[in-house]
Structures are given as structure tokens and as C-alpha cells.
Amino acid sequence: LTSMDKYWYTQFTVLSKLEPCILYMNELTDLDKLNKVANKLLTEHTSVKWSQNFDFLINGALFTDSDTLGPFIAEHPYPIERAVEIDCVLHHPEPTPHQRVKQSDWVSDVQATKRFVLSACYDGTVSAWNYEGDRLSFLKCSDRSLKALSVIPDQSSADVVKFAAGSSDQTVLIGAFHYRYNEFIISKIGVGHEESVECVAASSDGLKLASGGTDSYLKIWDIANIPLNFQNDPNGRHVASQTHARNKMTPMVTLAGHRDQVVGVCWKSPTEVITASWDHSIHVWNIEYLERMRALSGDCCFTDVAYSPLNQLLLSTCTDKSVRMWDVRSTEGSMVKAFFKSHSKWASSVDWSKTNSNLFLSSDFAGLLKLWDIRK
């Protein structure tokens, strides 16, 4: 640090896709001033007026609108023999509502696809909505509430999206929506849970499904090669109703180990599944060897889990209003690598960005959705 006037100044190397440049900025520099510097440099380099919001990573840590350089650098020390590096990237905007659609009962789960959004409802219906907020079609799947929904990966048809739904009538439903026909079907009903099915998750290859319920069991289902026969399909078998045949299926694997209901499930790999429970634990299972590989303990009821193949990190939400980030590969020290606290009520669900390994979303029972960056 060098003293200039009454402030302390630090030498910075500003990194971008342009040539790195060296600047001196004082300890009171905040996010607004950094944005002005970045836009000025870009304007000078491109001869085009720039007015963008940027995110700044200072030695790998995210600089926020509540920070100033002096305290931030003191909290994130760097070697004094070189300049502090500031990486400048375009700011990711805050999530804002795009459309508001009203349903007849509580919405338990939603899943987005490229063309439309699927929703599961407590009145037992699953609906398809376009991004303009119009309901394309719906299907009454159960006389009881639907509690969970998962899109099943399948590249065989651009018009067909397969899905799985968990119901409080103890069943798992395997169905599909045909975008061009605006038609839903249910092809299989999975029976085997003893109580309500609270969570479902399809494997990335679309061949297996994991489900958990208030009976405390994890069940694995074989969902490969399930036939889909739409009424309007000229190549398919015409049926009397949308909910034709409803062939039953049973789980290929049942795993016990939790002491309370299983409310969150996700896949870590084609052979590994992670579950979250109200028994204050998260379990990592190997479904090939039919064993629990690891148990992670907490001090509250967990409500959801999400795993990212991009960074190999696990997120969990909890009734203590926090989001925890775990590294399940750790063999020494705590596997909890970070806590994220801002929710005012129970954190209810969480999911990683599919394209950015640093971003995730969480929701809570206050009706708020929050976007997080793990670099802070």
C-alpha cells in the first residue's frame, strides 16, 4: 500500500478479455466506482460507449455492493510483492418474475424445459404452461395431492417430454407430455411406498428414477423402455382415455437407513444417490452395491438437496433457514464448506445452475427466491 493524499492506495491489475492494465485505487473505492472504471476502460479500448454492470472477483473473491477495497483486501490478503488482481465479468441480473399464473390449489413442484414449464399441484393435476403464461394442457393424475415432479432426460423426440411425479397416494407416476399434440399420458404407476411419496429424481441418462417418502425409504425404479402411446399419434395404439392401461411397476431396489421421512433426493452419478431427511441427516448411497456409503449429520431437519456435476459440490436446505454447501469427497475436516444465510423462514428447496458452477437458487416459505454466488 502507498500513501497518497489522505487515503491509502493499492496497485491493481484489472483482468478481462482485453489487455490487462494496471491502476491505482484508494481504500474507499466501492462497487459503483469499480463499474465506472471498467466502463471507462472499455469505452477507451473499443471507441464505443459502455454502460454495463459488472461483477468483480478480487483474488478470486466476489466484491459486492456492501464492500469497499480497504476492508475487503484486509479480509482477503494477497502477496505484497505483486498487484492485486481484479477479474471483471458481466453481472448476472437478479431473478425477476416473467409471468404469473394461477392454479386451483397449492403448487408443489415445477420443472422447466426449453419450450414449456410443467407444474404439479395438490389437486392431483400436472399442467404444461408456455412461457407466455398460457396453460397448454393438464391431466388429473391422482385423487390425492402430487408432491414432487422430475423431468426424465430423453433425446428420442423433440416434441415429447417424459416426467415422473410422486403422489401422496403412495404411488410414483411415469408419464409424458406431447408438445405438438398438447396431450398428456400416464404410462406406468409405481407401487411400493408405504406412505406419501415426497421426492423424485431421474438419473441423467433417463434410465432410473429415485424416490423418497414419509415411510423413510429410498426406492430405485427401472424406467428404461417405457412405451408411450398418445391418442393422437397415428403410429401409436389408440386408447379410450388419456390415462389408459396404467400398467403397474415395482421398485428394483429399496434402501432403508433414515429414521424419518425422506424429503429430498438427487443423483451424484449413475450409481450414487443422495437423500435428505427430517432425521437431521443426508445419506450417500451406492445403488449398485446396495449400501450407504456416507452419512452427513446436521442439527436440523433437511428439506432438499442438489448436486452439481460441474463443481462436484452438494447443496442442502434446512429448517434453520440456511443453505449449506458440502464437499462429499472430503476425508479430513468438515465437509460443510460454506453456509449461506439470508432466508427469514425455512429454506424449502435449492438447485444449481446447469451452466454456471458458481450460481445456485434457493427458495423459502416466505415466498422468496434467492440467487447466490458461492464465491462470496
C-alpha positions as CSV (number, residue, x, y, z in Angstrom):
1,L,0.0,0.0,0.0
2,T,1.2,3.5,-0.8
3,S,0.0,6.7,0.9
4,M,-1.4,9.3,-1.4
5,D,-3.2,12.4,0.0
6,K,-5.2,11.2,3.0
7,Y,-6.1,7.8,1.6
8,W,-4.3,4.5,1.1
9,Y,-3.9,3.4,-2.5
10,T,-3.3,-0.1,-3.8
11,Q,-1.9,-1.2,-7.2
12,F,-4.4,-3.3,-9.1
13,T,-4.1,-5.4,-12.3
14,V,-7.5,-5.4,-14.0
15,L,-8.2,-8.6,-15.9
16,S,-10.7,-9.0,-18.8
17,K,-10.7,-10.3,-22.4
18,L,-8.9,-7.0,-23.2
19,E,-5.2,-6.5,-22.4
20,P,-4.6,-6.4,-18.6
21,C,-4.0,-2.9,-17.3
22,I,-2.5,-1.5,-14.0
23,L,-4.4,1.1,-11.9
24,Y,-4.1,2.7,-8.5
25,M,-7.4,2.9,-6.5
26,N,-7.9,4.1,-2.9
27,E,-9.3,2.2,0.0
28,L,-12.7,3.8,-0.2
29,T,-13.4,2.5,-3.8
30,D,-16.7,0.7,-3.9
31,L,-18.6,-1.3,-6.5
32,D,-20.1,1.8,-8.2
33,K,-16.6,3.3,-8.7
34,L,-15.2,0.0,-10.0
35,N,-18.1,-0.2,-12.5
36,K,-17.2,3.3,-13.7
37,V,-13.6,2.4,-14.1
38,A,-14.4,-0.7,-16.1
39,N,-16.8,1.1,-18.4
40,K,-14.3,3.9,-18.9
41,L,-11.6,1.4,-19.9
42,L,-13.9,-0.5,-22.3
43,T,-15.1,2.8,-23.9
44,E,-11.5,3.9,-24.4
45,H,-10.5,0.5,-25.8
46,T,-13.4,0.0,-28.2
47,S,-14.4,3.6,-29.0
48,V,-18.0,2.6,-28.2
49,K,-19.8,4.0,-25.2
50,W,-20.1,1.3,-22.4
51,S,-22.6,1.4,-19.6
52,Q,-22.8,-2.1,-18.1
53,N,-22.9,-3.6,-14.6
54,F,-20.1,-5.9,-13.8
55,D,-19.1,-8.4,-11.1
56,F,-15.6,-8.2,-9.8
57,L,-13.5,-11.0,-8.4
58,I,-10.6,-9.8,-6.3
59,N,-8.1,-12.5,-5.9
60,G,-10.9,-15.0,-6.5
61,A,-13.4,-13.5,-4.0
62,L,-16.6,-11.7,-5.1
63,F,-16.7,-8.0,-4.4
64,T,-20.2,-6.8,-3.5
65,D,-22.1,-3.5,-3.2
66,S,-21.6,-3.5,0.5
67,D,-17.8,-3.7,0.2
68,T,-15.0,-1.2,-0.1
69,L,-11.5,-2.0,-1.2
70,G,-9.6,-1.4,2.1
71,P,-11.5,-3.7,4.4
72,F,-12.1,-6.2,1.6
73,I,-8.4,-6.6,0.9
74,A,-7.6,-6.9,4.6
75,E,-10.2,-9.7,4.8
76,H,-8.8,-11.4,1.6
77,P,-5.0,-11.0,1.9
78,Y,-2.6,-11.3,-1.1
79,P,1.2,-11.4,-1.6
80,I,2.5,-7.9,-1.2
81,E,5.1,-8.3,-3.9
82,R,2.5,-8.2,-6.7
83,A,-0.5,-6.2,-7.6
84,V,-4.0,-7.2,-6.5
85,E,-5.8,-8.9,-9.4
86,I,-9.4,-7.9,-10.3
87,D,-11.2,-10.1,-12.7
88,C,-14.1,-8.3,-14.4
89,V,-17.1,-10.2,-15.7
90,L,-20.6,-9.2,-16.8
91,H,-23.0,-9.0,-13.9
92,H,-25.7,-11.7,-13.7
93,P,-29.0,-10.0,-13.3
94,E,-31.3,-10.6,-10.3
95,P,-34.2,-13.0,-11.0
96,T,-37.4,-11.2,-11.8
97,P,-40.9,-12.6,-12.3
98,H,-41.7,-13.2,-16.0
99,Q,-45.3,-14.4,-15.8
100,R,-47.8,-15.1,-13.1
101,V,-50.2,-18.0,-13.5
102,K,-52.9,-19.0,-11.0
103,Q,-53.7,-22.6,-10.3
104,S,-56.6,-24.2,-8.4
105,D,-54.6,-25.4,-5.5
106,W,-51.1,-25.3,-3.9
107,V,-48.2,-25.9,-6.4
108,S,-45.9,-28.5,-5.0
109,D,-43.2,-28.6,-7.8
110,V,-42.2,-27.1,-11.1
111,Q,-39.8,-28.2,-13.8
112,A,-38.7,-26.1,-16.8
113,T,-38.0,-27.3,-20.3
114,K,-36.9,-25.4,-23.4
115,R,-40.4,-25.0,-24.6
116,F,-42.7,-25.1,-21.6
117,V,-43.0,-25.5,-17.8
118,L,-44.5,-28.4,-16.0
119,S,-46.2,-28.0,-12.7
120,A,-47.5,-30.4,-10.1
121,C,-50.4,-29.4,-7.9
122,Y,-52.1,-30.5,-4.7
123,D,-55.3,-31.2,-6.6
124,G,-53.6,-34.1,-8.3
125,T,-53.1,-32.4,-11.6
126,V,-50.0,-31.9,-13.7
127,S,-50.0,-29.0,-16.1
128,A,-48.0,-27.7,-19.0
129,W,-47.5,-23.9,-19.5
130,N,-45.9,-22.0,-22.2
131,Y,-43.6,-19.0,-21.4
132,E,-46.4,-16.6,-22.1
133,G,-48.3,-18.0,-19.2
134,D,-50.9,-20.0,-21.2
135,R,-51.8,-23.4,-20.0
136,L,-51.3,-25.8,-22.9
137,S,-52.9,-28.9,-21.3
138,F,-53.4,-30.6,-18.0
139,L,-54.1,-34.1,-16.7
140,K,-55.7,-35.3,-13.5
141,C,-53.1,-37.9,-12.4
142,S,-54.3,-38.7,-8.9
143,D,-57.2,-38.3,-6.5
144,R,-54.6,-37.2,-3.9
145,S,-52.1,-34.4,-4.0
146,L,-49.0,-34.6,-6.2
147,K,-45.9,-33.8,-4.0
148,A,-42.9,-33.9,-6.4
149,L,-42.0,-33.8,-10.1
150,S,-39.0,-34.6,-12.2
151,V,-38.3,-34.3,-15.9
152,I,-36.8,-37.6,-17.3
153,P,-34.0,-36.9,-19.8
154,D,-34.8,-38.3,-23.2
155,Q,-33.5,-37.2,-26.6
156,S,-35.7,-39.5,-28.7
157,S,-38.2,-36.9,-29.6
158,A,-38.1,-33.1,-29.6
159,D,-41.9,-32.9,-29.1
160,V,-42.1,-35.3,-26.1
161,V,-41.1,-34.7,-22.5
162,K,-41.2,-37.6,-20.1
163,F,-41.8,-36.9,-16.4
164,A,-42.2,-38.6,-13.1
165,A,-44.5,-37.5,-10.3
166,G,-44.8,-38.5,-6.7
167,S,-48.2,-38.7,-5.1
168,S,-49.5,-38.8,-1.5
169,D,-51.5,-41.9,-2.6
170,Q,-48.1,-43.8,-2.2
171,T,-47.5,-44.1,-5.9
172,V,-44.9,-42.9,-8.5
173,L,-46.4,-41.9,-11.8
174,I,-44.4,-42.1,-15.1
175,G,-45.9,-40.0,-17.9
176,A,-45.2,-37.8,-20.8
177,F,-46.4,-34.6,-22.5
178,H,-46.6,-34.3,-26.3
179,Y,-46.0,-30.6,-27.1
180,R,-47.4,-30.8,-30.7
181,Y,-50.5,-32.8,-29.7
182,N,-51.0,-30.9,-26.4
183,E,-51.6,-34.3,-24.8
184,F,-50.6,-35.9,-21.5
185,I,-50.5,-39.6,-20.8
186,I,-49.6,-41.7,-17.8
187,S,-47.8,-44.9,-18.9
188,K,-46.8,-46.5,-15.6
189,I,-47.8,-46.4,-11.9
190,G,-45.1,-47.4,-9.4
191,V,-46.3,-49.1,-6.3
192,G,-44.2,-50.0,-3.3
193,H,-44.0,-47.0,-1.0
194,E,-46.0,-47.4,2.2
195,E,-46.8,-43.7,2.7
196,S,-46.7,-40.5,0.7
197,V,-44.0,-40.0,-2.0
198,E,-42.3,-36.7,-1.2
199,C,-39.5,-36.5,-3.7
200,V,-38.5,-38.0,-7.1
201,A,-35.4,-37.5,-9.3
202,A,-34.5,-39.1,-12.6
203,S,-30.9,-40.1,-13.4
204,S,-29.1,-38.1,-16.0
205,D,-29.3,-41.0,-18.6
206,G,-33.1,-41.2,-18.0
207,L,-32.9,-45.0,-17.2
208,K,-33.6,-44.9,-13.5
209,L,-35.7,-43.0,-11.0
210,A,-35.1,-42.4,-7.3
211,S,-37.9,-41.7,-4.9
212,G,-38.3,-41.0,-1.2
213,G,-41.2,-40.8,1.1
214,T,-42.6,-40.3,4.5
215,D,-42.1,-44.1,5.0
216,S,-38.3,-43.2,5.3
217,Y,-37.4,-45.4,2.3
218,L,-35.3,-44.7,-0.8
219,K,-36.6,-46.6,-3.8
220,I,-35.0,-47.0,-7.2
221,W,-37.1,-47.7,-10.3
222,D,-36.2,-49.0,-13.7
223,I,-37.8,-46.6,-16.2
224,A,-36.0,-47.6,-19.4
225,N,-38.0,-48.5,-22.4
226,I,-41.4,-47.5,-21.1
227,P,-43.8,-47.3,-24.1
228,L,-45.6,-44.1,-24.8
229,N,-48.9,-44.3,-26.7
230,F,-50.6,-41.0,-27.4
231,Q,-54.2,-40.9,-28.6
232,N,-53.4,-38.5,-31.5
233,D,-50.3,-40.4,-32.6
234,P,-51.1,-42.1,-36.0
235,N,-48.3,-44.6,-35.3
236,G,-49.5,-45.4,-31.8
237,R,-52.1,-47.5,-30.3
238,H,-55.4,-45.6,-29.9
239,V,-56.8,-45.8,-26.4
240,A,-60.1,-45.0,-24.7
241,S,-58.8,-42.3,-22.3
242,Q,-55.7,-40.2,-21.6
243,T,-55.0,-42.4,-18.5
244,H,-55.0,-45.6,-20.5
245,A,-53.8,-49.0,-19.2
246,R,-51.7,-47.6,-16.3
247,N,-49.5,-50.6,-16.1
248,K,-48.1,-51.1,-12.6
249,M,-44.4,-51.4,-11.8
250,T,-42.4,-52.2,-8.7
251,P,-39.1,-50.8,-7.5
252,M,-35.9,-52.6,-8.4
253,V,-34.2,-51.5,-5.1
254,T,-35.4,-50.5,-1.7
255,L,-32.9,-49.0,0.7
256,A,-33.6,-48.3,4.4
257,G,-31.5,-46.3,6.8
258,H,-33.2,-43.0,7.5
259,R,-35.3,-42.7,10.7
260,D,-37.7,-40.1,9.4
261,Q,-39.3,-39.1,6.1
262,V,-37.1,-38.6,3.0
263,V,-37.9,-35.2,1.5
264,G,-35.0,-34.6,-0.9
265,V,-33.2,-36.8,-3.5
266,C,-30.7,-36.2,-6.2
267,W,-28.2,-38.2,-8.3
268,K,-24.5,-37.9,-7.8
269,S,-23.6,-40.4,-10.5
270,P,-25.3,-43.2,-12.4
271,T,-24.7,-45.4,-9.4
272,E,-24.8,-42.9,-6.5
273,V,-27.9,-41.3,-5.0
274,I,-28.1,-38.6,-2.2
275,T,-31.1,-38.3,0.1
276,A,-32.1,-35.7,2.7
277,S,-34.3,-36.4,5.6
278,W,-36.1,-34.9,8.5
279,D,-33.9,-37.1,10.8
280,H,-31.2,-34.4,10.5
281,S,-29.1,-36.5,8.1
282,I,-28.0,-36.7,4.5
283,H,-27.1,-40.1,3.1
284,V,-25.0,-41.0,0.1
285,W,-26.0,-44.4,-1.3
286,N,-24.4,-46.8,-3.8
287,I,-27.3,-48.4,-5.6
288,E,-25.1,-50.9,-7.4
289,Y,-23.7,-52.4,-4.1
290,L,-26.9,-51.6,-2.2
291,E,-25.2,-49.8,0.6
292,R,-24.9,-46.5,2.3
293,M,-21.5,-45.0,1.6
294,R,-21.7,-42.0,3.9
295,A,-23.9,-40.2,6.4
296,L,-23.7,-36.5,6.9
297,S,-25.2,-35.1,10.1
298,G,-26.8,-31.8,10.8
299,D,-28.6,-30.1,13.7
300,C,-31.9,-29.5,11.9
301,C,-34.4,-31.1,9.5
302,F,-33.2,-31.1,5.9
303,T,-35.7,-30.1,3.3
304,D,-33.9,-30.5,-0.1
305,V,-30.6,-31.4,-1.7
306,A,-29.0,-30.6,-5.1
307,Y,-25.7,-31.9,-6.6
308,S,-23.7,-30.2,-9.3
309,P,-21.6,-32.3,-11.8
310,L,-19.8,-29.0,-12.8
311,N,-18.2,-28.4,-9.4
312,Q,-18.9,-31.7,-7.6
313,L,-20.4,-29.9,-4.7
314,L,-23.7,-30.6,-2.8
315,L,-26.2,-28.1,-1.5
316,S,-28.8,-28.7,1.2
317,T,-31.6,-26.6,2.6
318,C,-32.7,-26.7,6.2
319,T,-35.4,-25.7,8.7
320,D,-32.8,-23.4,10.3
321,K,-33.3,-21.1,7.3
322,S,-29.8,-21.7,5.9
323,V,-28.3,-23.3,2.8
324,R,-25.2,-25.5,3.4
325,M,-22.6,-26.3,0.8
326,W,-20.9,-29.7,1.2
327,D,-17.9,-31.4,-0.4
328,V,-18.7,-35.1,0.0
329,R,-15.3,-36.0,-1.3
330,S,-13.6,-34.6,1.8
331,T,-11.8,-37.0,4.0
332,E,-10.4,-34.5,6.5
333,G,-12.0,-31.7,8.4
334,S,-15.6,-30.6,8.0
335,M,-17.5,-31.5,4.8
336,V,-19.5,-28.3,5.1
337,K,-17.6,-25.7,3.1
338,A,-19.9,-22.8,3.4
339,F,-23.2,-21.5,5.0
340,F,-25.5,-19.2,3.1
341,K,-27.8,-17.2,5.4
342,S,-30.5,-14.7,4.3
343,H,-33.8,-16.5,4.4
344,S,-36.3,-15.4,7.0
345,K,-38.2,-18.6,7.1
346,W,-37.5,-22.3,6.4
347,A,-35.4,-22.8,3.3
348,S,-37.6,-25.1,1.2
349,S,-35.7,-26.0,-2.0
350,V,-32.4,-25.5,-3.8
351,D,-30.9,-26.1,-7.2
352,W,-27.6,-25.4,-9.0
353,S,-27.3,-23.5,-12.2
354,K,-26.9,-26.0,-15.1
355,T,-24.4,-23.7,-16.9
356,N,-22.5,-21.7,-14.2
357,S,-20.8,-23.7,-11.4
358,N,-20.8,-20.6,-9.1
359,L,-24.5,-19.9,-9.1
360,F,-27.5,-21.5,-7.4
361,L,-31.1,-20.7,-6.5
362,S,-32.9,-21.3,-3.2
363,S,-36.5,-20.7,-2.1
364,D,-38.2,-20.4,1.3
365,F,-41.6,-20.5,3.0
366,A,-41.7,-16.7,2.9
367,G,-42.3,-16.9,-0.8
368,L,-38.8,-15.6,-1.8
369,L,-36.4,-16.9,-4.4
370,K,-32.7,-16.0,-3.9
371,L,-29.8,-16.2,-6.3
372,W,-26.4,-16.9,-4.8
373,D,-22.8,-16.8,-5.9
374,I,-20.6,-19.2,-3.9
375,R,-17.5,-17.1,-4.4
376,K,-18.7,-14.6,-1.8
